[in-house]
Amino acid sequence: MATERGTHGALAVIVLLASALRLYNLGQGHPGLAIYSAISSNTTSSFHNWLYPSIYVDGSILADKPPVFFWVQGAFIALLGPTNLALRLPAALAGIASVVLLFVIVKRCHGSTAALIAALMLAVMPLDVNFSRGVFLEPVTSLTILIATYFVVRAVQDKDERYYYIAAAVLGVAFMVKLWQGLLPAPAFAVLALTHRWTTWPRFVRITGISAVAFLASAFWWPTLMSLTSGAYDGVMHADSVWDMIFGWNLRERFGGLEYGSQHRQDIFWFVTGPMSLILGISLLPAALIGAATLVYSLWQRTSSLGMLWLVWMAVAVIGFGGASVRLTSYWTSAMPAVAALSGIGIAALLGRFKGPG
């Protein structure tokens, strides 16, 4: 009991630190991404502009992202007015909540020490702090995929298929926040479900099918509605249609001819060069690599396989983001929970406090 109180006390300090870094003087300075601020403000002007988030108040040009972030930010604008604080608060609160949720997930899988260190890493991570203090979709994306992660872990540990259905629906919401970036941990979820299958194959296939339906309904109801009512707006920002916005501008073109972002290196490891090197290459990746090695050893010894979640999550990030022709630092905010978790596991292993089975 005393140990549990100490853990909760340490977590409270970490949350206070995360809150201070994300909330201090939040209403001052330029929030960034003025076009997204305008889209969110427009959602409060009419039901039409709420359903069809637009860069113009007349609702003519649809935004180049799904509506969930604009709905959330628009709700804060409706409550607090069109202020700098209202524009920034959703990302800041999402960043703080992510620290708490990462602690909960890592504790369930790898013990309290790794969880506290992982939460601390995410709390002070410069990349996460920076994006949590502006008008950015990424912190809301990270929080949503961490919610889905929690339910996947619960499904595996409690052997309860209902949690898979909730996770699938939440993953659909993550897709509705930042599209494909919201699906970054999806392959890790699939690997975890396969390697921890507790039921017969016919029932597992049924669970997978129901989960797929839950995801598709959650992720694609809005674009389907938009495509059926395309006469309600004149066009889509950067795209010819809603489907082109999803599969073209935000997917195909980012691995094709469209190029912007970091120009330091063209290979798959561009993210540890240039502006990212101090954030990842020096400060965090060494501990994360130790954590990855610890988890690989646990897999080899068959003492724990839950760590595959973080290993696959990071592998998909390196391959996906590393191979994109658009090289944006913002992509990596969705990988930061995995980096923080691996760092916590690595440092806990060095301290001799890593608990494999969870």
Contacts in CASP RR format, 6 or more apart in sequence:
PFRMAT RR
TARGET T0000
AUTHOR 0000-0000-0000
METHOD contacts of the structure
MODEL  1
MATERGTHGALAVIVLLASALRLYNLGQGHPGLAIYSAISSNTTSSFHNW
LYPSIYVDGSILADKPPVFFWVQGAFIALLGPTNLALRLPAALAGIASVV
LLFVIVKRCHGSTAALIAALMLAVMPLDVNFSRGVFLEPVTSLTILIATY
FVVRAVQDKDERYYYIAAAVLGVAFMVKLWQGLLPAPAFAVLALTHRWTT
WPRFVRITGISAVAFLASAFWWPTLMSLTSGAYDGVMHADSVWDMIFGWN
LRERFGGLEYGSQHRQDIFWFVTGPMSLILGISLLPAALIGAATLVYSLW
QRTSSLGMLWLVWMAVAVIGFGGASVRLTSYWTSAMPAVAALSGIGIAAL
LGRFKGPG
3 112 0 8 1.000
7 112 0 8 1.000
7 116 0 8 1.000
10 116 0 8 1.000
11 100 0 8 1.000
11 103 0 8 1.000
11 116 0 8 1.000
11 119 0 8 1.000
14 99 0 8 1.000
14 103 0 8 1.000
14 116 0 8 1.000
14 119 0 8 1.000
14 120 0 8 1.000
14 123 0 8 1.000
15 96 0 8 1.000
15 99 0 8 1.000
15 100 0 8 1.000
15 119 0 8 1.000
15 123 0 8 1.000
17 120 0 8 1.000
17 123 0 8 1.000
17 124 0 8 1.000
18 95 0 8 1.000
18 96 0 8 1.000
18 99 0 8 1.000
18 119 0 8 1.000
18 122 0 8 1.000
18 123 0 8 1.000
18 124 0 8 1.000
19 96 0 8 1.000
21 123 0 8 1.000
21 124 0 8 1.000
21 129 0 8 1.000
22 92 0 8 1.000
22 95 0 8 1.000
22 96 0 8 1.000
22 129 0 8 1.000
22 132 0 8 1.000
22 133 0 8 1.000
23 92 0 8 1.000
23 96 0 8 1.000
26 84 0 8 1.000
26 85 0 8 1.000
26 88 0 8 1.000
26 89 0 8 1.000
26 92 0 8 1.000
26 133 0 8 1.000
27 83 0 8 1.000
27 84 0 8 1.000
27 85 0 8 1.000
27 88 0 8 1.000
28 84 0 8 1.000
29 84 0 8 1.000
31 37 0 8 1.000
31 84 0 8 1.000
31 87 0 8 1.000
31 88 0 8 1.000
31 134 0 8 1.000
31 135 0 8 1.000
32 134 0 8 1.000
32 135 0 8 1.000
33 134 0 8 1.000
33 135 0 8 1.000
33 136 0 8 1.000
34 135 0 8 1.000
35 55 0 8 1.000
36 63 0 8 1.000
36 65 0 8 1.000
36 69 0 8 1.000
36 70 0 8 1.000
36 73 0 8 1.000
36 135 0 8 1.000
36 137 0 8 1.000
37 73 0 8 1.000
37 87 0 8 1.000
37 135 0 8 1.000
38 55 0 8 1.000
39 53 0 8 1.000
39 54 0 8 1.000
39 55 0 8 1.000
39 63 0 8 1.000
39 70 0 8 1.000
40 53 0 8 1.000
40 69 0 8 1.000
40 70 0 8 1.000
40 73 0 8 1.000
40 74 0 8 1.000
40 77 0 8 1.000
40 87 0 8 1.000
40 135 0 8 1.000
41 74 0 8 1.000
41 77 0 8 1.000
41 82 0 8 1.000
42 49 0 8 1.000
42 53 0 8 1.000
42 54 0 8 1.000
42 55 0 8 1.000
42 56 0 8 1.000
42 57 0 8 1.000
42 59 0 8 1.000
43 49 0 8 1.000
43 50 0 8 1.000
43 53 0 8 1.000
43 67 0 8 1.000
43 70 0 8 1.000
43 71 0 8 1.000
43 73 0 8 1.000
43 74 0 8 1.000
44 50 0 8 1.000
44 74 0 8 1.000
44 77 0 8 1.000
44 78 0 8 1.000
45 57 0 8 1.000
48 59 0 8 1.000
48 232 0 8 1.000
49 57 0 8 1.000
49 59 0 8 1.000
50 67 0 8 1.000
50 71 0 8 1.000
51 67 0 8 1.000
51 225 0 8 1.000
52 59 0 8 1.000
52 62 0 8 1.000
52 226 0 8 1.000
52 232 0 8 1.000
52 233 0 8 1.000
53 62 0 8 1.000
53 63 0 8 1.000
53 67 0 8 1.000
53 70 0 8 1.000
53 71 0 8 1.000
54 60 0 8 1.000
54 61 0 8 1.000
54 62 0 8 1.000
54 63 0 8 1.000
54 233 0 8 1.000
55 61 0 8 1.000
55 63 0 8 1.000
55 237 0 8 1.000
59 233 0 8 1.000
60 233 0 8 1.000
60 234 0 8 1.000
60 235 0 8 1.000
61 233 0 8 1.000
61 234 0 8 1.000
61 235 0 8 1.000
61 236 0 8 1.000
61 237 0 8 1.000
62 226 0 8 1.000
62 233 0 8 1.000
62 235 0 8 1.000
62 236 0 8 1.000
62 237 0 8 1.000
62 242 0 8 1.000
62 245 0 8 1.000
63 70 0 8 1.000
63 236 0 8 1.000
63 237 0 8 1.000
64 236 0 8 1.000
64 237 0 8 1.000
64 238 0 8 1.000
64 239 0 8 1.000
64 245 0 8 1.000
64 249 0 8 1.000
64 250 0 8 1.000
65 137 0 8 1.000
65 178 0 8 1.000
65 179 0 8 1.000
65 250 0 8 1.000
66 175 0 8 1.000
66 176 0 8 1.000
66 177 0 8 1.000
66 178 0 8 1.000
66 179 0 8 1.000
66 222 0 8 1.000
66 223 0 8 1.000
67 176 0 8 1.000
67 222 0 8 1.000
68 140 0 8 1.000
68 173 0 8 1.000
68 176 0 8 1.000
68 177 0 8 1.000
69 90 0 8 1.000
69 137 0 8 1.000
69 140 0 8 1.000
69 177 0 8 1.000
69 178 0 8 1.000
72 90 0 8 1.000
72 140 0 8 1.000
73 86 0 8 1.000
73 87 0 8 1.000
73 90 0 8 1.000
73 135 0 8 1.000
74 86 0 8 1.000
76 86 0 8 1.000
76 87 0 8 1.000
76 89 0 8 1.000
76 90 0 8 1.000
77 83 0 8 1.000
77 86 0 8 1.000
77 87 0 8 1.000
79 86 0 8 1.000
80 86 0 8 1.000
80 89 0 8 1.000
87 134 0 8 1.000
87 135 0 8 1.000
88 133 0 8 1.000
88 134 0 8 1.000
88 135 0 8 1.000
90 139 0 8 1.000
90 140 0 8 1.000
91 131 0 8 1.000
91 132 0 8 1.000
91 133 0 8 1.000
91 134 0 8 1.000
91 135 0 8 1.000
91 136 0 8 1.000
91 138 0 8 1.000
91 139 0 8 1.000
91 140 0 8 1.000
92 132 0 8 1.000
92 133 0 8 1.000
92 134 0 8 1.000
92 139 0 8 1.000
94 132 0 8 1.000
94 139 0 8 1.000
94 140 0 8 1.000
94 142 0 8 1.000
94 143 0 8 1.000
95 128 0 8 1.000
95 132 0 8 1.000
95 139 0 8 1.000
95 142 0 8 1.000
95 143 0 8 1.000
96 132 0 8 1.000
97 143 0 8 1.000
98 122 0 8 1.000
98 128 0 8 1.000
98 139 0 8 1.000
98 142 0 8 1.000
98 143 0 8 1.000
98 146 0 8 1.000
98 337 0 8 1.000
99 119 0 8 1.000
99 122 0 8 1.000
99 123 0 8 1.000
100 119 0 8 1.000
101 143 0 8 1.000
101 146 0 8 1.000
101 147 0 8 1.000
101 150 0 8 1.000
102 115 0 8 1.000
102 118 0 8 1.000
102 119 0 8 1.000
102 122 0 8 1.000
102 146 0 8 1.000
102 337 0 8 1.000
102 340 0 8 1.000
102 341 0 8 1.000
103 115 0 8 1.000
103 116 0 8 1.000
103 118 0 8 1.000
103 119 0 8 1.000
104 115 0 8 1.000
104 150 0 8 1.000
105 115 0 8 1.000
105 146 0 8 1.000
105 149 0 8 1.000
105 150 0 8 1.000
105 153 0 8 1.000
105 341 0 8 1.000
106 114 0 8 1.000
106 115 0 8 1.000
106 118 0 8 1.000
106 119 0 8 1.000
106 341 0 8 1.000
106 344 0 8 1.000
106 345 0 8 1.000
107 114 0 8 1.000
107 115 0 8 1.000
108 153 0 8 1.000
108 154 0 8 1.000
108 157 0 8 1.000
108 358 0 8 1.000
109 153 0 8 1.000
109 304 0 8 1.000
109 306 0 8 1.000
109 307 0 8 1.000
109 309 0 8 1.000
109 358 0 8 1.000
110 304 0 8 1.000
110 306 0 8 1.000
110 307 0 8 1.000
110 341 0 8 1.000
110 345 0 8 1.000
110 348 0 8 1.000
110 354 0 8 1.000
110 355 0 8 1.000
110 356 0 8 1.000
110 358 0 8 1.000
111 348 0 8 1.000
111 354 0 8 1.000
111 355 0 8 1.000
111 356 0 8 1.000
111 358 0 8 1.000
113 348 0 8 1.000
113 351 0 8 1.000
113 353 0 8 1.000
113 354 0 8 1.000
113 355 0 8 1.000
114 341 0 8 1.000
114 344 0 8 1.000
114 345 0 8 1.000
114 346 0 8 1.000
114 347 0 8 1.000
114 348 0 8 1.000
114 353 0 8 1.000
114 354 0 8 1.000
114 355 0 8 1.000
115 344 0 8 1.000
117 343 0 8 1.000
117 344 0 8 1.000
117 347 0 8 1.000
117 348 0 8 1.000
118 340 0 8 1.000
118 341 0 8 1.000
118 343 0 8 1.000
118 344 0 8 1.000
118 345 0 8 1.000
119 340 0 8 1.000
121 284 0 8 1.000
121 287 0 8 1.000
121 339 0 8 1.000
121 340 0 8 1.000
121 343 0 8 1.000
121 344 0 8 1.000
122 128 0 8 1.000
122 336 0 8 1.000
122 337 0 8 1.000
122 340 0 8 1.000
125 279 0 8 1.000
125 284 0 8 1.000
125 336 0 8 1.000
125 339 0 8 1.000
125 340 0 8 1.000
126 278 0 8 1.000
126 279 0 8 1.000
127 279 0 8 1.000
127 280 0 8 1.000
127 329 0 8 1.000
127 332 0 8 1.000
127 333 0 8 1.000
127 336 0 8 1.000
128 139 0 8 1.000
128 142 0 8 1.000
128 333 0 8 1.000
128 336 0 8 1.000
131 138 0 8 1.000
131 139 0 8 1.000
131 330 0 8 1.000
131 333 0 8 1.000
132 139 0 8 1.000
136 330 0 8 1.000
136 333 0 8 1.000
137 177 0 8 1.000
137 178 0 8 1.000
138 178 0 8 1.000
138 181 0 8 1.000
138 330 0 8 1.000
138 333 0 8 1.000
138 334 0 8 1.000
139 333 0 8 1.000
140 177 0 8 1.000
140 178 0 8 1.000
141 174 0 8 1.000
141 177 0 8 1.000
141 178 0 8 1.000
141 181 0 8 1.000
141 182 0 8 1.000
141 333 0 8 1.000
141 334 0 8 1.000
142 333 0 8 1.000
142 334 0 8 1.000
142 336 0 8 1.000
142 337 0 8 1.000
144 170 0 8 1.000
144 173 0 8 1.000
144 174 0 8 1.000
144 177 0 8 1.000
144 182 0 8 1.000
145 171 0 8 1.000
145 174 0 8 1.000
145 182 0 8 1.000
145 184 0 8 1.000
145 185 0 8 1.000
145 334 0 8 1.000
145 337 0 8 1.000
146 337 0 8 1.000
147 170 0 8 1.000
148 167 0 8 1.000
148 168 0 8 1.000
148 170 0 8 1.000
148 171 0 8 1.000
148 174 0 8 1.000
148 185 0 8 1.000
148 189 0 8 1.000
149 167 0 8 1.000
149 185 0 8 1.000
149 189 0 8 1.000
149 309 0 8 1.000
149 337 0 8 1.000
151 163 0 8 1.000
151 164 0 8 1.000
151 166 0 8 1.000
151 167 0 8 1.000
151 170 0 8 1.000
152 163 0 8 1.000
152 164 0 8 1.000
152 167 0 8 1.000
152 189 0 8 1.000
152 192 0 8 1.000
152 193 0 8 1.000
152 309 0 8 1.000
153 192 0 8 1.000
153 306 0 8 1.000
153 309 0 8 1.000
154 160 0 8 1.000
154 163 0 8 1.000
155 161 0 8 1.000
155 162 0 8 1.000
155 163 0 8 1.000
155 164 0 8 1.000
155 167 0 8 1.000
155 193 0 8 1.000
156 192 0 8 1.000
156 193 0 8 1.000
156 196 0 8 1.000
156 306 0 8 1.000
159 198 0 8 1.000
159 199 0 8 1.000
161 199 0 8 1.000
161 207 0 8 1.000
161 210 0 8 1.000
164 193 0 8 1.000
164 207 0 8 1.000
164 210 0 8 1.000
164 211 0 8 1.000
165 210 0 8 1.000
165 211 0 8 1.000
165 214 0 8 1.000
167 189 0 8 1.000
167 211 0 8 1.000
168 211 0 8 1.000
168 212 0 8 1.000
168 214 0 8 1.000
168 215 0 8 1.000
168 218 0 8 1.000
169 214 0 8 1.000
169 215 0 8 1.000
169 217 0 8 1.000
169 218 0 8 1.000
170 218 0 8 1.000
171 182 0 8 1.000
171 183 0 8 1.000
171 186 0 8 1.000
171 189 0 8 1.000
171 215 0 8 1.000
171 218 0 8 1.000
171 219 0 8 1.000
172 215 0 8 1.000
172 218 0 8 1.000
172 219 0 8 1.000
173 218 0 8 1.000
173 219 0 8 1.000
174 182 0 8 1.000
174 183 0 8 1.000
175 182 0 8 1.000
175 183 0 8 1.000
175 215 0 8 1.000
175 218 0 8 1.000
175 219 0 8 1.000
176 218 0 8 1.000
176 219 0 8 1.000
176 222 0 8 1.000
178 334 0 8 1.000
179 246 0 8 1.000
179 250 0 8 1.000
179 251 0 8 1.000
180 250 0 8 1.000
180 251 0 8 1.000
181 331 0 8 1.000
181 334 0 8 1.000
182 334 0 8 1.000
184 313 0 8 1.000
184 316 0 8 1.000
184 317 0 8 1.000
184 334 0 8 1.000
184 335 0 8 1.000
185 309 0 8 1.000
185 312 0 8 1.000
185 313 0 8 1.000
185 316 0 8 1.000
185 338 0 8 1.000
187 312 0 8 1.000
187 316 0 8 1.000
188 308 0 8 1.000
188 309 0 8 1.000
188 310 0 8 1.000
188 311 0 8 1.000
188 312 0 8 1.000
188 313 0 8 1.000
188 316 0 8 1.000
189 309 0 8 1.000
191 308 0 8 1.000
191 309 0 8 1.000
191 312 0 8 1.000
192 306 0 8 1.000
192 308 0 8 1.000
192 309 0 8 1.000
192 312 0 8 1.000
193 208 0 8 1.000
195 305 0 8 1.000
195 308 0 8 1.000
196 305 0 8 1.000
196 306 0 8 1.000
197 204 0 8 1.000
199 207 0 8 1.000
223 242 0 8 1.000
223 243 0 8 1.000
223 246 0 8 1.000
226 242 0 8 1.000
227 241 0 8 1.000
227 242 0 8 1.000
227 243 0 8 1.000
230 241 0 8 1.000
230 242 0 8 1.000
235 241 0 8 1.000
236 242 0 8 1.000
236 244 0 8 1.000
236 245 0 8 1.000
237 245 0 8 1.000
238 245 0 8 1.000
238 249 0 8 1.000
239 245 0 8 1.000
239 248 0 8 1.000
239 249 0 8 1.000
253 326 0 8 1.000
254 324 0 8 1.000
254 325 0 8 1.000
254 326 0 8 1.000
255 323 0 8 1.000
255 324 0 8 1.000
255 325 0 8 1.000
256 325 0 8 1.000
257 325 0 8 1.000
258 325 0 8 1.000
258 326 0 8 1.000
259 325 0 8 1.000
259 326 0 8 1.000
260 326 0 8 1.000
260 327 0 8 1.000
260 328 0 8 1.000
261 326 0 8 1.000
261 327 0 8 1.000
261 328 0 8 1.000
261 329 0 8 1.000
262 270 0 8 1.000
262 271 0 8 1.000
262 273 0 8 1.000
262 274 0 8 1.000
262 275 0 8 1.000
262 276 0 8 1.000
262 327 0 8 1.000
262 328 0 8 1.000
262 329 0 8 1.000
263 327 0 8 1.000
264 270 0 8 1.000
264 273 0 8 1.000
264 274 0 8 1.000
265 273 0 8 1.000
268 318 0 8 1.000
268 319 0 8 1.000
268 322 0 8 1.000
268 323 0 8 1.000
269 318 0 8 1.000
269 322 0 8 1.000
270 322 0 8 1.000
270 327 0 8 1.000
271 280 0 8 1.000
271 318 0 8 1.000
271 321 0 8 1.000
271 322 0 8 1.000
271 327 0 8 1.000
271 332 0 8 1.000
272 280 0 8 1.000
272 281 0 8 1.000
272 285 0 8 1.000
275 329 0 8 1.000
276 329 0 8 1.000
276 332 0 8 1.000
280 332 0 8 1.000
280 339 0 8 1.000
284 339 0 8 1.000
284 340 0 8 1.000
284 343 0 8 1.000
285 339 0 8 1.000
287 342 0 8 1.000
287 343 0 8 1.000
287 344 0 8 1.000
287 346 0 8 1.000
287 347 0 8 1.000
288 314 0 8 1.000
288 339 0 8 1.000
288 342 0 8 1.000
288 343 0 8 1.000
288 346 0 8 1.000
289 342 0 8 1.000
290 346 0 8 1.000
290 347 0 8 1.000
290 349 0 8 1.000
290 350 0 8 1.000
291 342 0 8 1.000
291 343 0 8 1.000
291 344 0 8 1.000
291 345 0 8 1.000
291 346 0 8 1.000
291 349 0 8 1.000
292 310 0 8 1.000
292 311 0 8 1.000
292 314 0 8 1.000
292 342 0 8 1.000
294 345 0 8 1.000
294 346 0 8 1.000
294 349 0 8 1.000
294 354 0 8 1.000
295 304 0 8 1.000
295 307 0 8 1.000
295 308 0 8 1.000
295 310 0 8 1.000
295 311 0 8 1.000
295 342 0 8 1.000
295 345 0 8 1.000
296 311 0 8 1.000
298 304 0 8 1.000
298 305 0 8 1.000
298 307 0 8 1.000
298 356 0 8 1.000
299 305 0 8 1.000
299 307 0 8 1.000
299 308 0 8 1.000
303 356 0 8 1.000
303 357 0 8 1.000
304 356 0 8 1.000
304 357 0 8 1.000
304 358 0 8 1.000
306 356 0 8 1.000
306 357 0 8 1.000
306 358 0 8 1.000
307 345 0 8 1.000
310 338 0 8 1.000
310 341 0 8 1.000
310 342 0 8 1.000
310 345 0 8 1.000
311 342 0 8 1.000
313 335 0 8 1.000
313 337 0 8 1.000
313 338 0 8 1.000
314 335 0 8 1.000
314 338 0 8 1.000
314 339 0 8 1.000
314 342 0 8 1.000
317 331 0 8 1.000
317 332 0 8 1.000
317 334 0 8 1.000
317 335 0 8 1.000
317 338 0 8 1.000
321 327 0 8 1.000
321 331 0 8 1.000
321 332 0 8 1.000
321 335 0 8 1.000
324 331 0 8 1.000
345 354 0 8 1.000
346 354 0 8 1.000
348 354 0 8 1.000
END
